[in-house]
């Protein structure tokens, strides 16, 4: 499963940024494009396992799916593409086309994979 290598890279990229934070990291939000062939459950599991013993241990990985948006190079359409939504979609390279004219499209969103937000629960200072 390549989810483990992706989770490992995610954690490696986040650790230098979160180690100096004063508080418990409760959530990490990941934006994942709809064209990314990744299992959300496997990503969460890999993140939980690989975060053990790090400042990210116990943080919940929240995955937000970014929908596919295309721009047609022929007619200028911008929006969701035409695609065949079948079981083989996840095994083949998807061929997207313009729903307006059937022309070639450029993908604007839907391929993202990035850590978008880290939520930290700060420790309250002792008043006493």
GUDOMI-263399 format. One record per residue: x, y, z of N, C-alpha, C, O in turn. Coordinates in steps of 0.1 Angstrom, whole numbers, always signed. Last residue first. Layout:
BEGIN
      nu      nv      nw     cau     cav     caw      cu      cv      cw      ou      ov      ow
       X       Y       Z       X       Y       Z       X       Y       Z       X       Y       Z
...
//
This chain:
BEGIN
      nu      nv      nw     cau     cav     caw      cu      cv      cw      ou      ov      ow
     -13    +297    +395      -9    +297    +409      +4    +298    +412      +8    +298    +423
     -22    +295    +370     -24    +308    +376     -17    +309    +390     -16    +320    +396
      -5    +280    +343      -9    +279    +357     -11    +293    +363      -2    +301    +362
     -18    +282    +310      -8    +285    +320     -13    +284    +334     -25    +288    +336
     -30    +255    +291     -33    +267    +299     -22    +269    +309     -17    +260    +316
     -18    +245    +260     -18    +242    +274     -21    +255    +281     -15    +266    +278
     -37    +242    +230     -26    +248    +238     -29    +245    +253     -40    +243    +257
     -40    +221    +205     -47    +224    +217     -36    +229    +227     -28    +222    +231
     -38    +227    +171     -31    +225    +183     -39    +229    +195     -45    +240    +195
     -42    +215    +139     -49    +221    +150     -41    +217    +163     -38    +205    +165
     -31    +223    +107     -27    +215    +119     -34    +222    +131     -33    +234    +133
     -39    +221     +73     -41    +227     +86     -37    +217     +97     -39    +205     +96
     -31    +208     +50     -36    +221     +49     -37    +228     +62     -36    +241     +63
     -10    +189     +32     -14    +191     +46     -18    +206     +46     -10    +215     +44
     -21    +177      +0     -13    +186      +9     -19    +187     +23     -31    +186     +25
     -26    +170     -30     -23    +162     -18     -14    +170     -10      -2    +171     -12
     -47    +174     -60     -40    +179     -48     -37    +168     -38     -44    +158     -37
     -61    +169     -82     -49    +162     -80     -41    +165     -68     -30    +160     -65
     -82    +187     -83     -85    +172     -82     -73    +163     -81     -74    +151     -79
     -83    +214    -106     -83    +209     -92     -86    +194     -93     -93    +189    -102
     -78    +215    -133     -74    +227    -125     -74    +222    -110     -65    +226    -103
     -68    +199    -162     -73    +197    -148     -68    +208    -140     -56    +211    -139
     -80    +207    -194     -69    +208    -184     -75    +207    -170     -85    +213    -167
     -95    +187    -220     -96    +196    -208     -82    +196    -201     -75    +187    -201
    -108    +184    -253     -97    +182    -243     -98    +192    -232    -101    +204    -234
    -144    +182    -259    -130    +186    -262    -121    +182    -250    -125    +177    -240
    -171    +180    -256    -163    +168    -258    -148    +170    -260    -141    +160    -263
    -186    +202    -250    -182    +200    -264    -175    +187    -267    -172    +183    -278
    -195    +198    -223    -201    +208    -232    -199    +204    -247    -208    +203    -255
    -179    +182    -209    -193    +178    -210    -200    +187    -220    -211    +183    -224
    -146    +174    -219    -156    +185    -217    -170    +180    -218    -173    +174    -229
    -131    +145    -203    -134    +154    -214    -145    +164    -210    -151    +163    -200
    -106    +123    -192    -116    +133    -189    -119    +141    -201    -110    +144    -209
     -97     +92    -184     -97    +102    -196    -109    +111    -193    -120    +106    -193
     -77     +78    -159     -90     +84    -163     -88     +93    -175     -78    +101    -175
     -61     +48    -162     -58     +63    -162     -71     +69    -167     -76     +66    -178
     -75     +23    -141     -71     +28    -154     -68     +43    -152     -71     +49    -142
     -84     +18    -116     -73     +10    -121     -68     +15    -134     -56     +11    -137
    -106     +33    -110     -94     +34    -101     -83     +26    -105     -72     +26     -99
    -124     +26    -130    -118     +40    -130    -106     +41    -121     -96     +48    -124
    -136      +2    -128    -123      +2    -133    -116     +16    -133    -104     +17    -136
    -162      +9    -119    -153      +3    -110    -138      +3    -115    -129      +4    -107
    -170     +40    -134    -172     +26    -132    -161     +21    -123    -152     +29    -119
    -179     +66    -147    -178     +63    -133    -181     +48    -131    -191     +44    -127
    -164     +84    -172    -172     +71    -169    -169     +68    -155    -157     +66    -151
    -169    +119    -173    -160    +107    -171    -169     +95    -169    -181     +96    -164
    -167    +153    -178    -174    +140    -181    -164    +129    -179    -152    +130    -182
    -158    +175    -150    -156    +168    -163    -166    +157    -166    -173    +153    -157
    -171    +205    -136    -169    +191    -135    -167    +185    -149    -174    +189    -158
    -156    +235    -150    -165    +228    -141    -161    +213    -140    -150    +210    -143
    -157    +255    -178    -150    +253    -165    -160    +247    -155    -171    +252    -152
    -153    +260    -213    -161    +254    -202    -152    +252    -189    -140    +249    -191
    -139    +267    -235    -137    +275    -223    -146    +271    -211    -145    +277    -201
    -137    +252    -258    -149    +261    -257    -148    +270    -244    -157    +278    -242
    -110    +241    -257    -117    +244    -270    -128    +255    -268    -129    +265    -274
    -101    +235    -233     -92    +243    -241     -99    +247    -254     -94    +256    -261
    -119    +236    -203    -119    +231    -217    -110    +240    -225    -112    +253    -225
    -109    +228    -171    -111    +239    -181    -109    +234    -195     -99    +228    -198
    -122    +211    -142    -115    +211    -155    -118    +224    -162    -128    +231    -160
    -121    +197    -110    -126    +209    -118    -117    +210    -131    -104    +209    -129
    -129    +174     -87    -123    +176     -99    -129    +188    -106    -142    +188    -108
    -129    +182     -51    -135    +177     -64    -127    +181     -76    -119    +190     -76
    -110    +171     -25    -112    +182     -34    -118    +177     -47    -112    +168     -53
    -118    +158      +6    -117    +155      -8    -120    +168     -16    -130    +174     -15
    -100    +158     +36    -110    +166     +28    -108    +163     +13     -97    +165      +8
     -94    +140     +64     -92    +141     +49    -103    +147     +42    -115    +143     +43
     -77    +142     +93     -90    +146     +87     -87    +148     +72     -79    +156     +68
     -62    +123    +117     -60    +128    +103     -74    +130     +97     -82    +120     +95
     -57    +133    +150     -67    +127    +140     -64    +132    +126     -62    +144    +125
     -30    +125    +171     -37    +134    +162     -46    +127    +152     -42    +116    +147
     -16    +105    +183     -29    +108    +188     -37    +118    +180     -49    +120    +182
     +15    +119    +176      +8    +108    +181      -5    +112    +187      -6    +121    +195
     +31    +140    +168     +18    +138    +161     +10    +127    +166      -2    +124    +162
     +55    +139    +181     +45    +149    +186     +31    +148    +179     +22    +154    +184
     +58    +102    +182     +62    +116    +177     +52    +126    +183     +42    +122    +189
     +49     +78    +190     +62     +82    +195     +67     +95    +190     +78    +100    +192
     +31     +72    +160     +34     +68    +173     +48     +72    +177     +58     +70    +170
     +28     +78    +133     +29     +89    +142     +32     +85    +156     +36     +94    +165
     +23     +53    +121     +36     +60    +119     +39     +72    +128     +50     +76    +130
      -3     +48    +129      +8     +39    +132     +21     +46    +132     +29     +44    +141
     -18     +70    +119     -18     +67    +133      -6     +58    +137      +0     +60    +148
     -12     +68     +91      -8     +80     +99      -7     +77    +114      +2     +80    +120
     -23     +43     +85      -9     +45     +83      -4     +57     +91      +6     +56     +98
     -51     +50     +90     -44     +39     +97     -29     +41     +97     -22     +39    +107
     -55     +70     +71     -57     +72     +86     -50     +62     +94     -43     +66    +104
     -50     +56     +48     -42     +67     +51     -43     +70     +66     -33     +73     +72
     -70     +36     +48     -56     +32     +49     -47     +44     +53     -37     +42     +60
     -92     +53     +46     -91     +44     +58     -76     +40     +59     -71     +40     +71
     -88     +64     +21     -89     +73     +32     -86     +65     +45     -79     +69     +54
     -68     +52      -4     -78     +48      +5     -77     +57     +18     -67     +58     +24
     -62     +69     -34     -57     +66     -21     -69     +62     -12     -80     +68     -14
     -57     +82     -61     -62     +69     -58     -55     +64     -45     -45     +57     -45
     -68    +114     -69     -58    +106     -61     -64     +93     -58     -74     +92     -52
     -89    +128     -78     -82    +119     -88     -71    +111     -81     -66    +102     -87
     -98    +144     -58    -106    +132     -61     -99    +123     -71    -103    +111     -72
     -71    +154     -36     -79    +155     -49     -86    +142     -52     -81    +131     -49
     -71    +161      -3     -68    +151     -12     -77    +152     -25     -89    +152     -23
     -58    +178     +24     -66    +180     +12     -61    +170      +2     -50    +169      -2
     -58    +170     +58     -52    +167     +45     -62    +170     +34     -73    +165     +34
     -53    +183     +89     -62    +182     +78     -54    +181     +65     -45    +188     +62
     -48    +169    +120     -41    +173    +108     -51    +172     +97     -56    +161     +94
     -55    +175    +155     -60    +172    +141     -49    +177    +131     -43    +187    +132
     -40    +180    +178     -53    +172    +179     -57    +167    +165     -63    +157    +163
     -11    +183    +195     -17    +184    +182     -29    +174    +181     -27    +162    +184
      -8    +201    +225     -11    +188    +219     -17    +190    +205     -26    +197    +203
     +18    +225    +229      +4    +220    +230      +4    +207    +223     +13    +202    +217
     +38    +245    +214     +35    +243    +228     +20    +238    +229     +11    +247    +230
     +59    +235    +188     +46    +240    +192     +44    +236    +207     +48    +225    +211
     +82    +224    +178     +84    +235    +186     +70    +241    +192     +70    +250    +200
     +73    +203    +161     +80    +200    +173     +82    +211    +183     +82    +209    +195
     +61    +211    +137     +52    +210    +149     +60    +207    +162     +55    +208    +173
     +80    +213    +117     +72    +224    +120     +64    +223    +133     +60    +234    +139
     +93    +188    +116    +101    +200    +119     +92    +212    +123     +97    +221    +130
     +69    +172    +110     +76    +171    +123     +85    +184    +126     +84    +189    +137
     +59    +173     +84     +52    +181     +95     +61    +182    +107     +60    +192    +114
     +75    +156     +68     +73    +171     +65     +68    +179     +76     +71    +191     +77
     +71    +132     +81     +84    +137     +80     +84    +152     +77     +92    +160     +82
     +43    +129     +76     +48    +130     +90     +62    +137     +90     +65    +146     +98
     +43    +126     +48     +35    +137     +55     +41    +139     +69     +43    +151     +72
     +59    +104     +45     +64    +117     +39     +56    +128     +46     +62    +138     +49
     +42     +85     +57     +55     +87     +62     +61    +100     +57     +67    +108     +65
     +20     +86     +40     +18     +90     +54     +32     +93     +60     +34    +102     +68
     +32     +76     +17     +27     +89     +17     +25     +94     +31     +29    +106     +34
     +38     +50     +26     +49     +59     +22     +44     +73     +21     +52     +82     +24
     +12     +41     +31     +22     +42     +42     +33     +51     +38     +38     +58     +46
      -1     +41      +6      -6     +50     +17      +4     +52     +28      +6     +62     +34
      +7     +21     -10     +15     +33     -10     +10     +44      +0     +16     +54      +1
      +8     -12      +0      +0      +0      +0      +9     +12      +0     +17     +14      +9
//
